[in-house]
Amino acid sequence: MSKGLRPLILISNDDGVNARGLYHLIDCVKDLGDVVVVAPASHCSGQSSAITVDKILRVKQHEDYCGAKIYSVTGTPVDCVKMAMHKILDRKPDLMLSGINHGSNAGNSIIYSGTMGAAMEACMMGVTSIGYSFLSYLEDADFSPSTTYIKKITSQVLANGLPQEVCLNVNIPSSDIQGIKVARAARGYWTEEYAEYSDPIGRPFYLLTGHFHNEEPDCDETDMYWLERKYVTVVPARTDMTAHDAMPLLTDVLQ
């Protein structure tokens, strides 16, 4: 933290600069430091760590909100983090927050999540990072049950930091919250399906659907187990995706 300065908090998301969850997150943390928002100009869910390589990016400054400076970028969540770090901010942020996402990012959804893509990008740049998701897809969702937990987790992480190359994937039930549990991501898979429709002239088109199959629903080590029991789950995630435990076996096999 720069001497004599309030902590600088960078916020982004994948639901876009106008998302209600984004503004609730600002409300939760505005007293903890100076807030700058750099968010996608439009909805970017499911973008993971995608970057824009074949189109121009434009930055627009919006009206401040509760003291927070607001910018939008015509790109992905990761584009927003990169643009913030290299073009918008005048110093490295002390903390990066992503969200609040409308809907769950539990289990292996972290692989697909634009919310967590932004948090992971900042983490790779050496910035302490947290992604927040709220278990409601309702457009008019009431985010107030998340307030106490976001303030607690954010203030503790800001004060104490996180291990190197680790960020947090935090999922929050939409009601009747019982507490906080540190957990691992549940093992499972998405049963991808594509619903088929026809346009007005009879040409088929498809929309992705399906649901997550939890392979260990009774395991009390996992985020999905505790989310079903109305606990906020905190999953520490690494940017290093190397399977270190598999290296000795591969060394034996390939030599």
VENVENHU-V498277 format. One record per residue. RES is the residue in one letter. PSI is psi in whole degrees, -180 to 180 (* if undefined). OMEGA is omega in degrees with one decimal (NA if undefined). NEAR is the number of other C-alpha atoms within 10 Angstrom. Layout:
# VENVENHU-V498277
RES|PSI|OMEGA|NEAR, RES|PSI|OMEGA|NEAR
This chain:
# VENVENHU-V498277
M|132|-178.1|12, S|134|-175.0|11, K|130|176.3|6, G|-2|-178.7|6, L|147|171.9|9, R|151|177.4|14, P|141|176.4|17, L|122|-177.1|20, I|117|174.8|24, L|132|177.3|28, I|137|170.9|32, S|-176|177.9|32, N|-174|172.7|36, D|-2|179.9|32, D|-3|176.4|25, G|162|-171.7|25, V|-19|-179.0|23, N|4|-175.3|14, A|139|-178.8|19, R|-35|178.9|19, G|-34|178.1|26, L|-45|-177.0|25, Y|-30|174.0|18, H|-37|177.6|18, L|-41|174.8|23, I|-47|179.7|22, D|-37|-177.4|15, C|-33|-169.0|18, V|2|-174.0|20, K|-25|179.9|18, D|-6|-177.2|13, L|-12|-178.8|15, G|-171|175.8|17, D|127|-173.2|18, V|132|171.5|25, V|126|178.6|25, V|130|171.2|29, V|103|-170.5|30, A|159|178.6|37, P|146|178.6|26, A|-23|-179.7|22, S|174|-176.7|17, H|132|-176.7|19, C|34|179.2|20, S|148|176.9|18, G|14|-177.7|19, Q|-10|178.7|20, S|-126|-179.8|22, S|28|-179.7|20, A|145|174.1|17, I|157|179.1|14, T|121|-177.4|12, V|-13|-174.1|9, D|13|178.0|6, K|155|176.6|8, I|153|175.7|8, L|136|176.3|14, R|143|179.3|11, V|135|177.5|19, K|132|174.8|11, Q|135|-179.3|12, H|175|177.3|12, E|138|177.9|10, D|154|177.2|12, Y|115|179.1|15, C|40|178.4|12, G|-10|179.5|13, A|136|173.7|20, K|137|-173.9|16, I|126|174.7|19, Y|150|170.1|22, S|153|179.3|21, V|137|179.6|23, T|60|-178.2|19, G|-161|-176.8|24, T|171|175.0|30, P|-40|178.5|36, V|-39|173.5|29, D|-41|-178.5|23, C|-44|179.4|30, V|-45|179.5|30, K|-44|180.0|18, M|-42|178.2|19, A|-47|-174.4|25, M|-33|-172.0|18, H|-20|-173.7|12, K|-25|-170.6|10, I|-50|-176.8|15, L|148|178.2|14, D|-2|173.3|9, R|164|-179.4|11, K|132|179.7|18, P|153|176.3|24, D|-21|-177.1|20, L|142|173.7|25, M|129|177.6|29, L|141|178.8|28, S|131|179.9|31, G|-156|-4.3|31, I|125|-178.7|30, N|140|174.2|30, H|94|-179.7|25, G|165|-173.9|17, S|146|167.0|21, N|37|-179.8|27, A|172|179.5|26, G|-142|-178.0|21, N|12|175.5|16, S|-19|176.8|19, I|-29|-180.0|20, I|-35|-175.2|14, Y|-18|-165.9|16, S|125|171.0|24, G|-32|175.6|31, T|-51|-178.8|33, M|-24|172.9|36, G|-42|178.2|26, A|-44|179.9|33, A|-42|179.9|34, M|-37|179.1|32, E|-47|178.4|22, A|-40|178.8|26, C|-42|178.8|24, M|-22|177.3|17, M|5|177.6|14, G|19|179.9|16, V|130|175.3|24, T|128|-167.8|26, S|146|177.5|33, I|135|170.3|32, G|131|-179.5|30, Y|134|176.0|28, S|144|-176.5|26, F|129|-169.8|25, L|57|172.3|19, S|134|176.3|18, Y|3|-178.5|12, L|135|-179.7|9, E|-35|-179.3|10, D|32|-178.4|9, A|143|176.2|14, D|107|-176.8|15, F|-2|-172.7|20, S|-32|177.8|11, P|-19|-178.0|15, S|-16|-167.6|23, T|-53|-177.1|15, T|-41|-174.1|10, Y|-37|176.1|17, I|-44|178.6|20, K|-44|-178.2|17, K|-50|-176.8|13, I|-45|-177.7|16, T|-45|-177.8|20, S|-38|179.2|14, Q|-41|179.1|12, V|-39|178.1|15, L|-38|-178.6|20, A|-36|-170.3|9, N|-13|-179.6|9, G|-176|177.3|17, L|160|174.8|18, P|154|-179.8|10, Q|138|178.3|13, E|25|176.5|19, V|132|170.3|23, C|173|-175.7|28, L|136|171.8|25, N|106|-174.8|28, V|125|175.9|29, N|138|-170.7|27, I|123|175.0|31, P|157|-175.4|24, S|-10|-179.1|21, S|163|172.1|16, D|43|-175.2|10, I|134|-174.6|16, Q|-16|-177.2|13, G|-160|-176.9|13, I|139|174.6|18, K|130|169.8|17, V|129|-172.1|16, A|176|170.9|20, R|163|179.5|19, A|136|177.7|22, A|142|175.7|22, R|138|179.7|18, G|-166|-178.6|15, Y|157|176.7|14, W|133|175.0|13, T|76|-177.5|11, E|131|175.4|11, E|155|179.4|12, Y|114|177.0|12, A|133|-176.8|11, E|135|178.3|10, Y|176|176.0|12, S|142|176.0|10, D|177|-174.6|8, P|-22|179.5|7, I|16|171.1|6, G|4|178.7|8, R|134|-178.0|8, P|148|168.7|10, F|166|-168.8|11, Y|147|174.0|11, L|135|-178.7|9, L|136|174.9|9, T|-160|-177.6|11, G|180|177.1|11, H|165|-177.0|10, F|129|175.4|15, H|113|179.6|14, N|118|-177.4|16, E|-9|-177.3|11, E|61|-173.9|14, P|-21|-177.3|16, D|9|-178.0|11, C|119|-176.2|13, D|15|173.8|13, E|-9|-166.7|15, T|158|179.0|23, D|-41|-176.3|29, M|-32|176.0|27, Y|-48|-175.2|20, W|-30|175.5|23, L|-39|177.6|22, E|-22|179.4|11, R|17|171.3|14, K|34|173.1|18, Y|144|167.3|22, V|132|179.2|26, T|138|179.0|26, V|111|-179.9|25, V|117|174.5|22, P|130|-177.3|18, A|142|179.8|19, R|145|173.3|16, T|-25|176.2|14, D|110|-176.4|10, M|11|178.0|7, T|133|174.0|9, A|82|-173.7|7, H|-35|-177.5|8, D|-17|179.4|8, A|-10|-174.9|9, M|-44|178.5|11, P|-42|178.9|9, L|-46|-179.9|9, L|-36|177.4|10, T|-44|178.9|9, D|-41|-175.6|8, V|-38|-170.7|8, L|-8|179.5|6, Q|*|NA|5
